[in-house]
Amino acid sequence: MSDYLIKAIAFDGKVRAYAVQSTDTVEETRRRQDTWATASAALGRAVTITSMMGAMLKGKDKLTIKIEGNGPIGPIVVDGNSIGEVRGYVTNPHVNLDLNEKGKLDVARAVGTEGTLSVVKDLGLKDYFTGQVPIVSGEVSEDFTYYFANSEQVPSAVGAGVLVNPDHSILAAGGFIIQVMPGADDDTIDLIEKSINEMPSISNLIQTGHSPEDILKQLLGEENLKILEKLPVSFSCHCSRERIEQAIKSLGDDEITQMIEEDNGAEATCHFCNEQYQFDAEELNELKSE
């Protein structure tokens, strides 16, 4: 089954909910980045959550999240948009640590427990919306929960999980975001908290065949849930040879001439998809003349 997410409301609109199956998307990100297990789990959680945050946007709006912790994987950067396209990279992909005390991949140690989580939204306006909070655990989901509460003032529960095979490929990935709107009563909030606490891990639910719909029914109760939209989710990179050409032209004559004289050409690699673009001296001269 291809990856997708659902948008829903519950309890007469007092709760907003998202859930996603992101296994294929995280696997394609892993393949492009050649991440090892612990790095895959960290990046996969960020990709999963960003896909749902993108679904909160409209039209051509997009966002970029950056997690800069003090762990060995270095900064994580993920882009998402309102139509389910997402891409991401981790600075040091070859990180695989011993399991933590719970027998799980030690994402917190890989990301680090100190640093910042920032979200930049391009809403098609003159200025970007930027929110930044300190990392509170390095587990990624908890850090986004803290972000929503403190930067966007929306009480939220965020969950994301990734299961990694022995060969480093992705076995299962998925996540949810539950947001409490003004007017929700204490009984509703208590019910949601109880459901989250009793729920099996999100990645195990995905692995055993539970759909995003099943996950929200389990969290919120089928009788309380109203599904609004289903949206395909996929890895998608927006790099192209034309964009790289524009970037080279923006460097100016002196730098392009230096490329030609010193290297007899140029090579550029996209951070997100690792696609390589090569330009020989003749092509660089043409770009310079343009």
Contacts in CASP RR format, 6 or more apart in sequence:
PFRMAT RR
TARGET T0000
AUTHOR 0000-0000-0000
METHOD contacts of the structure
MODEL  1
MSDYLIKAIAFDGKVRAYAVQSTDTVEETRRRQDTWATASAALGRAVTIT
SMMGAMLKGKDKLTIKIEGNGPIGPIVVDGNSIGEVRGYVTNPHVNLDLN
EKGKLDVARAVGTEGTLSVVKDLGLKDYFTGQVPIVSGEVSEDFTYYFAN
SEQVPSAVGAGVLVNPDHSILAAGGFIIQVMPGADDDTIDLIEKSINEMP
SISNLIQTGHSPEDILKQLLGEENLKILEKLPVSFSCHCSRERIEQAIKS
LGDDEITQMIEEDNGAEATCHFCNEQYQFDAEELNELKSE
1 21 0 8 1.000
2 24 0 8 1.000
2 232 0 8 1.000
2 234 0 8 1.000
3 20 0 8 1.000
3 21 0 8 1.000
3 22 0 8 1.000
3 23 0 8 1.000
3 24 0 8 1.000
3 25 0 8 1.000
3 232 0 8 1.000
3 233 0 8 1.000
3 234 0 8 1.000
4 20 0 8 1.000
4 21 0 8 1.000
4 212 0 8 1.000
4 230 0 8 1.000
4 231 0 8 1.000
4 232 0 8 1.000
4 233 0 8 1.000
5 18 0 8 1.000
5 19 0 8 1.000
5 20 0 8 1.000
5 21 0 8 1.000
5 22 0 8 1.000
5 51 0 8 1.000
5 52 0 8 1.000
5 55 0 8 1.000
5 84 0 8 1.000
5 212 0 8 1.000
5 230 0 8 1.000
5 231 0 8 1.000
5 233 0 8 1.000
6 18 0 8 1.000
6 19 0 8 1.000
6 20 0 8 1.000
6 212 0 8 1.000
6 213 0 8 1.000
6 216 0 8 1.000
6 227 0 8 1.000
6 228 0 8 1.000
6 229 0 8 1.000
6 230 0 8 1.000
6 231 0 8 1.000
7 16 0 8 1.000
7 17 0 8 1.000
7 18 0 8 1.000
7 55 0 8 1.000
7 227 0 8 1.000
7 228 0 8 1.000
7 229 0 8 1.000
7 231 0 8 1.000
8 16 0 8 1.000
8 17 0 8 1.000
8 18 0 8 1.000
8 19 0 8 1.000
8 216 0 8 1.000
8 220 0 8 1.000
8 225 0 8 1.000
8 226 0 8 1.000
8 227 0 8 1.000
8 228 0 8 1.000
9 15 0 8 1.000
9 16 0 8 1.000
9 17 0 8 1.000
9 225 0 8 1.000
9 226 0 8 1.000
9 228 0 8 1.000
10 17 0 8 1.000
10 216 0 8 1.000
10 220 0 8 1.000
10 221 0 8 1.000
10 224 0 8 1.000
10 225 0 8 1.000
10 226 0 8 1.000
11 184 0 8 1.000
11 188 0 8 1.000
11 220 0 8 1.000
11 224 0 8 1.000
13 181 0 8 1.000
13 226 0 8 1.000
14 180 0 8 1.000
14 181 0 8 1.000
14 183 0 8 1.000
14 184 0 8 1.000
14 185 0 8 1.000
14 188 0 8 1.000
15 178 0 8 1.000
15 179 0 8 1.000
15 180 0 8 1.000
15 181 0 8 1.000
15 184 0 8 1.000
15 188 0 8 1.000
15 192 0 8 1.000
15 220 0 8 1.000
15 224 0 8 1.000
16 178 0 8 1.000
16 179 0 8 1.000
16 181 0 8 1.000
17 176 0 8 1.000
17 177 0 8 1.000
17 178 0 8 1.000
17 179 0 8 1.000
17 216 0 8 1.000
17 219 0 8 1.000
17 220 0 8 1.000
17 225 0 8 1.000
18 52 0 8 1.000
18 55 0 8 1.000
18 56 0 8 1.000
18 176 0 8 1.000
18 177 0 8 1.000
19 52 0 8 1.000
19 174 0 8 1.000
19 175 0 8 1.000
19 176 0 8 1.000
19 177 0 8 1.000
19 212 0 8 1.000
19 213 0 8 1.000
19 215 0 8 1.000
19 216 0 8 1.000
20 48 0 8 1.000
20 51 0 8 1.000
20 52 0 8 1.000
20 174 0 8 1.000
20 175 0 8 1.000
20 176 0 8 1.000
20 212 0 8 1.000
20 233 0 8 1.000
21 173 0 8 1.000
21 174 0 8 1.000
21 206 0 8 1.000
21 211 0 8 1.000
21 212 0 8 1.000
21 233 0 8 1.000
22 44 0 8 1.000
22 47 0 8 1.000
22 48 0 8 1.000
22 51 0 8 1.000
22 173 0 8 1.000
22 174 0 8 1.000
22 175 0 8 1.000
22 233 0 8 1.000
23 170 0 8 1.000
23 171 0 8 1.000
23 172 0 8 1.000
23 173 0 8 1.000
23 174 0 8 1.000
23 206 0 8 1.000
24 234 0 8 1.000
24 235 0 8 1.000
25 47 0 8 1.000
25 48 0 8 1.000
25 51 0 8 1.000
25 86 0 8 1.000
25 173 0 8 1.000
25 233 0 8 1.000
25 234 0 8 1.000
25 235 0 8 1.000
26 40 0 8 1.000
26 43 0 8 1.000
26 44 0 8 1.000
26 47 0 8 1.000
26 48 0 8 1.000
26 162 0 8 1.000
26 170 0 8 1.000
26 173 0 8 1.000
26 174 0 8 1.000
27 169 0 8 1.000
27 170 0 8 1.000
27 173 0 8 1.000
28 234 0 8 1.000
28 235 0 8 1.000
29 35 0 8 1.000
29 43 0 8 1.000
29 44 0 8 1.000
29 47 0 8 1.000
29 87 0 8 1.000
29 88 0 8 1.000
29 89 0 8 1.000
29 235 0 8 1.000
30 40 0 8 1.000
30 43 0 8 1.000
30 44 0 8 1.000
30 168 0 8 1.000
30 169 0 8 1.000
30 170 0 8 1.000
32 89 0 8 1.000
32 235 0 8 1.000
32 272 0 8 1.000
32 273 0 8 1.000
32 274 0 8 1.000
33 39 0 8 1.000
33 43 0 8 1.000
33 88 0 8 1.000
33 89 0 8 1.000
33 90 0 8 1.000
33 93 0 8 1.000
33 274 0 8 1.000
34 93 0 8 1.000
34 94 0 8 1.000
34 274 0 8 1.000
35 43 0 8 1.000
35 90 0 8 1.000
35 93 0 8 1.000
35 94 0 8 1.000
35 95 0 8 1.000
35 168 0 8 1.000
36 93 0 8 1.000
36 94 0 8 1.000
36 95 0 8 1.000
36 96 0 8 1.000
36 168 0 8 1.000
37 96 0 8 1.000
37 105 0 8 1.000
37 164 0 8 1.000
37 168 0 8 1.000
38 73 0 8 1.000
38 95 0 8 1.000
38 96 0 8 1.000
38 97 0 8 1.000
38 105 0 8 1.000
38 106 0 8 1.000
38 107 0 8 1.000
38 109 0 8 1.000
38 110 0 8 1.000
39 73 0 8 1.000
39 90 0 8 1.000
39 92 0 8 1.000
39 93 0 8 1.000
39 94 0 8 1.000
39 95 0 8 1.000
39 96 0 8 1.000
39 110 0 8 1.000
40 162 0 8 1.000
40 164 0 8 1.000
40 168 0 8 1.000
40 170 0 8 1.000
41 105 0 8 1.000
41 107 0 8 1.000
41 110 0 8 1.000
41 161 0 8 1.000
41 162 0 8 1.000
41 164 0 8 1.000
42 73 0 8 1.000
42 76 0 8 1.000
42 90 0 8 1.000
42 107 0 8 1.000
42 110 0 8 1.000
42 111 0 8 1.000
42 140 0 8 1.000
43 73 0 8 1.000
43 76 0 8 1.000
43 78 0 8 1.000
43 88 0 8 1.000
43 89 0 8 1.000
43 90 0 8 1.000
43 93 0 8 1.000
44 160 0 8 1.000
44 161 0 8 1.000
44 162 0 8 1.000
44 170 0 8 1.000
44 173 0 8 1.000
45 107 0 8 1.000
45 140 0 8 1.000
45 141 0 8 1.000
45 160 0 8 1.000
45 161 0 8 1.000
45 162 0 8 1.000
46 65 0 8 1.000
46 67 0 8 1.000
46 76 0 8 1.000
46 78 0 8 1.000
46 88 0 8 1.000
46 140 0 8 1.000
46 160 0 8 1.000
47 78 0 8 1.000
47 86 0 8 1.000
47 88 0 8 1.000
48 160 0 8 1.000
48 161 0 8 1.000
48 162 0 8 1.000
48 173 0 8 1.000
48 174 0 8 1.000
48 175 0 8 1.000
49 65 0 8 1.000
49 140 0 8 1.000
49 141 0 8 1.000
49 144 0 8 1.000
49 158 0 8 1.000
49 159 0 8 1.000
49 160 0 8 1.000
49 175 0 8 1.000
49 177 0 8 1.000
50 63 0 8 1.000
50 65 0 8 1.000
50 78 0 8 1.000
50 79 0 8 1.000
50 80 0 8 1.000
50 86 0 8 1.000
50 88 0 8 1.000
51 80 0 8 1.000
51 84 0 8 1.000
51 86 0 8 1.000
51 233 0 8 1.000
52 175 0 8 1.000
52 176 0 8 1.000
52 177 0 8 1.000
53 63 0 8 1.000
53 65 0 8 1.000
53 80 0 8 1.000
53 119 0 8 1.000
53 177 0 8 1.000
54 61 0 8 1.000
54 62 0 8 1.000
54 63 0 8 1.000
54 80 0 8 1.000
54 81 0 8 1.000
54 82 0 8 1.000
54 84 0 8 1.000
54 86 0 8 1.000
55 82 0 8 1.000
55 84 0 8 1.000
55 231 0 8 1.000
57 63 0 8 1.000
57 81 0 8 1.000
57 82 0 8 1.000
57 121 0 8 1.000
57 123 0 8 1.000
58 82 0 8 1.000
59 82 0 8 1.000
59 83 0 8 1.000
60 81 0 8 1.000
60 82 0 8 1.000
60 124 0 8 1.000
61 81 0 8 1.000
61 82 0 8 1.000
61 121 0 8 1.000
61 122 0 8 1.000
61 123 0 8 1.000
61 124 0 8 1.000
62 79 0 8 1.000
62 80 0 8 1.000
62 81 0 8 1.000
62 82 0 8 1.000
62 121 0 8 1.000
62 122 0 8 1.000
63 79 0 8 1.000
63 80 0 8 1.000
63 81 0 8 1.000
63 119 0 8 1.000
63 120 0 8 1.000
63 121 0 8 1.000
63 122 0 8 1.000
64 77 0 8 1.000
64 78 0 8 1.000
64 79 0 8 1.000
64 80 0 8 1.000
64 119 0 8 1.000
64 120 0 8 1.000
64 122 0 8 1.000
65 76 0 8 1.000
65 77 0 8 1.000
65 78 0 8 1.000
65 117 0 8 1.000
65 118 0 8 1.000
65 119 0 8 1.000
65 120 0 8 1.000
66 75 0 8 1.000
66 76 0 8 1.000
66 77 0 8 1.000
66 78 0 8 1.000
66 116 0 8 1.000
66 117 0 8 1.000
66 118 0 8 1.000
66 120 0 8 1.000
67 75 0 8 1.000
67 76 0 8 1.000
67 111 0 8 1.000
67 116 0 8 1.000
67 117 0 8 1.000
67 135 0 8 1.000
67 138 0 8 1.000
67 140 0 8 1.000
67 143 0 8 1.000
68 74 0 8 1.000
68 75 0 8 1.000
68 115 0 8 1.000
68 116 0 8 1.000
68 117 0 8 1.000
68 118 0 8 1.000
69 75 0 8 1.000
69 111 0 8 1.000
69 112 0 8 1.000
69 113 0 8 1.000
69 114 0 8 1.000
69 115 0 8 1.000
69 116 0 8 1.000
69 135 0 8 1.000
69 138 0 8 1.000
70 112 0 8 1.000
70 113 0 8 1.000
70 114 0 8 1.000
70 115 0 8 1.000
71 109 0 8 1.000
71 110 0 8 1.000
71 111 0 8 1.000
71 112 0 8 1.000
72 92 0 8 1.000
72 95 0 8 1.000
72 97 0 8 1.000
72 110 0 8 1.000
73 90 0 8 1.000
73 91 0 8 1.000
73 92 0 8 1.000
73 93 0 8 1.000
73 95 0 8 1.000
73 110 0 8 1.000
73 111 0 8 1.000
74 90 0 8 1.000
74 91 0 8 1.000
74 92 0 8 1.000
74 111 0 8 1.000
75 90 0 8 1.000
75 91 0 8 1.000
76 88 0 8 1.000
76 89 0 8 1.000
76 90 0 8 1.000
76 91 0 8 1.000
76 111 0 8 1.000
77 88 0 8 1.000
77 89 0 8 1.000
77 271 0 8 1.000
78 86 0 8 1.000
78 87 0 8 1.000
78 88 0 8 1.000
79 86 0 8 1.000
79 87 0 8 1.000
79 88 0 8 1.000
79 272 0 8 1.000
80 86 0 8 1.000
80 87 0 8 1.000
83 231 0 8 1.000
84 231 0 8 1.000
84 232 0 8 1.000
84 233 0 8 1.000
84 234 0 8 1.000
84 236 0 8 1.000
85 234 0 8 1.000
85 235 0 8 1.000
85 236 0 8 1.000
86 233 0 8 1.000
86 234 0 8 1.000
86 235 0 8 1.000
86 236 0 8 1.000
87 235 0 8 1.000
87 236 0 8 1.000
87 237 0 8 1.000
87 238 0 8 1.000
87 272 0 8 1.000
87 273 0 8 1.000
88 272 0 8 1.000
89 271 0 8 1.000
89 272 0 8 1.000
95 110 0 8 1.000
97 105 0 8 1.000
97 106 0 8 1.000
97 109 0 8 1.000
97 110 0 8 1.000
98 106 0 8 1.000
99 105 0 8 1.000
99 106 0 8 1.000
100 106 0 8 1.000
100 108 0 8 1.000
100 109 0 8 1.000
105 162 0 8 1.000
105 164 0 8 1.000
107 138 0 8 1.000
107 139 0 8 1.000
107 140 0 8 1.000
108 137 0 8 1.000
108 138 0 8 1.000
108 139 0 8 1.000
111 135 0 8 1.000
111 138 0 8 1.000
111 139 0 8 1.000
111 140 0 8 1.000
112 135 0 8 1.000
112 138 0 8 1.000
113 135 0 8 1.000
113 137 0 8 1.000
113 138 0 8 1.000
114 134 0 8 1.000
114 135 0 8 1.000
115 134 0 8 1.000
115 135 0 8 1.000
116 132 0 8 1.000
116 133 0 8 1.000
116 134 0 8 1.000
116 135 0 8 1.000
117 132 0 8 1.000
117 133 0 8 1.000
117 134 0 8 1.000
117 135 0 8 1.000
117 143 0 8 1.000
117 144 0 8 1.000
117 146 0 8 1.000
117 147 0 8 1.000
118 130 0 8 1.000
118 131 0 8 1.000
118 132 0 8 1.000
119 130 0 8 1.000
119 131 0 8 1.000
119 132 0 8 1.000
119 147 0 8 1.000
119 151 0 8 1.000
120 128 0 8 1.000
120 129 0 8 1.000
120 130 0 8 1.000
120 131 0 8 1.000
121 128 0 8 1.000
121 129 0 8 1.000
121 130 0 8 1.000
122 128 0 8 1.000
123 129 0 8 1.000
131 147 0 8 1.000
131 151 0 8 1.000
132 151 0 8 1.000
133 143 0 8 1.000
133 146 0 8 1.000
133 147 0 8 1.000
133 150 0 8 1.000
133 151 0 8 1.000
134 146 0 8 1.000
135 143 0 8 1.000
136 142 0 8 1.000
136 143 0 8 1.000
136 146 0 8 1.000
137 143 0 8 1.000
140 160 0 8 1.000
141 158 0 8 1.000
141 159 0 8 1.000
141 160 0 8 1.000
141 161 0 8 1.000
142 158 0 8 1.000
144 156 0 8 1.000
144 158 0 8 1.000
144 177 0 8 1.000
145 156 0 8 1.000
145 157 0 8 1.000
145 158 0 8 1.000
145 159 0 8 1.000
148 154 0 8 1.000
148 155 0 8 1.000
148 156 0 8 1.000
148 158 0 8 1.000
148 177 0 8 1.000
148 179 0 8 1.000
149 155 0 8 1.000
149 156 0 8 1.000
154 179 0 8 1.000
154 180 0 8 1.000
155 179 0 8 1.000
155 180 0 8 1.000
156 177 0 8 1.000
156 178 0 8 1.000
156 179 0 8 1.000
156 180 0 8 1.000
157 176 0 8 1.000
157 177 0 8 1.000
157 178 0 8 1.000
157 192 0 8 1.000
157 193 0 8 1.000
157 196 0 8 1.000
158 176 0 8 1.000
158 177 0 8 1.000
159 175 0 8 1.000
159 176 0 8 1.000
159 177 0 8 1.000
159 202 0 8 1.000
160 173 0 8 1.000
160 174 0 8 1.000
160 175 0 8 1.000
160 176 0 8 1.000
160 202 0 8 1.000
161 173 0 8 1.000
161 174 0 8 1.000
161 175 0 8 1.000
161 201 0 8 1.000
161 202 0 8 1.000
161 203 0 8 1.000
162 170 0 8 1.000
162 172 0 8 1.000
162 173 0 8 1.000
162 174 0 8 1.000
162 203 0 8 1.000
163 170 0 8 1.000
163 171 0 8 1.000
163 172 0 8 1.000
163 173 0 8 1.000
163 203 0 8 1.000
163 204 0 8 1.000
163 206 0 8 1.000
163 207 0 8 1.000
164 170 0 8 1.000
164 171 0 8 1.000
165 171 0 8 1.000
171 203 0 8 1.000
171 207 0 8 1.000
172 203 0 8 1.000
172 204 0 8 1.000
172 206 0 8 1.000
172 207 0 8 1.000
173 203 0 8 1.000
173 206 0 8 1.000
174 202 0 8 1.000
174 203 0 8 1.000
174 206 0 8 1.000
175 202 0 8 1.000
175 206 0 8 1.000
175 215 0 8 1.000
176 202 0 8 1.000
176 212 0 8 1.000
176 215 0 8 1.000
176 216 0 8 1.000
176 219 0 8 1.000
178 192 0 8 1.000
178 196 0 8 1.000
178 219 0 8 1.000
178 220 0 8 1.000
180 188 0 8 1.000
180 189 0 8 1.000
180 192 0 8 1.000
192 219 0 8 1.000
192 220 0 8 1.000
195 218 0 8 1.000
195 219 0 8 1.000
195 220 0 8 1.000
195 221 0 8 1.000
196 219 0 8 1.000
199 205 0 8 1.000
199 218 0 8 1.000
199 219 0 8 1.000
202 215 0 8 1.000
205 214 0 8 1.000
205 215 0 8 1.000
205 218 0 8 1.000
210 218 0 8 1.000
213 227 0 8 1.000
216 225 0 8 1.000
216 227 0 8 1.000
217 225 0 8 1.000
237 270 0 8 1.000
237 272 0 8 1.000
237 273 0 8 1.000
237 275 0 8 1.000
239 270 0 8 1.000
239 272 0 8 1.000
239 273 0 8 1.000
239 275 0 8 1.000
241 277 0 8 1.000
244 268 0 8 1.000
244 277 0 8 1.000
245 287 0 8 1.000
247 268 0 8 1.000
248 256 0 8 1.000
248 266 0 8 1.000
248 268 0 8 1.000
248 279 0 8 1.000
248 284 0 8 1.000
248 287 0 8 1.000
249 256 0 8 1.000
249 287 0 8 1.000
249 288 0 8 1.000
249 290 0 8 1.000
252 288 0 8 1.000
253 288 0 8 1.000
256 284 0 8 1.000
256 287 0 8 1.000
256 288 0 8 1.000
257 288 0 8 1.000
259 265 0 8 1.000
259 266 0 8 1.000
259 284 0 8 1.000
260 281 0 8 1.000
260 284 0 8 1.000
260 285 0 8 1.000
264 280 0 8 1.000
264 281 0 8 1.000
265 278 0 8 1.000
265 279 0 8 1.000
265 280 0 8 1.000
265 281 0 8 1.000
265 283 0 8 1.000
265 284 0 8 1.000
266 278 0 8 1.000
266 279 0 8 1.000
266 284 0 8 1.000
267 276 0 8 1.000
267 277 0 8 1.000
267 278 0 8 1.000
267 279 0 8 1.000
268 276 0 8 1.000
268 277 0 8 1.000
268 279 0 8 1.000
269 275 0 8 1.000
269 276 0 8 1.000
269 277 0 8 1.000
270 276 0 8 1.000
270 277 0 8 1.000
279 287 0 8 1.000
END
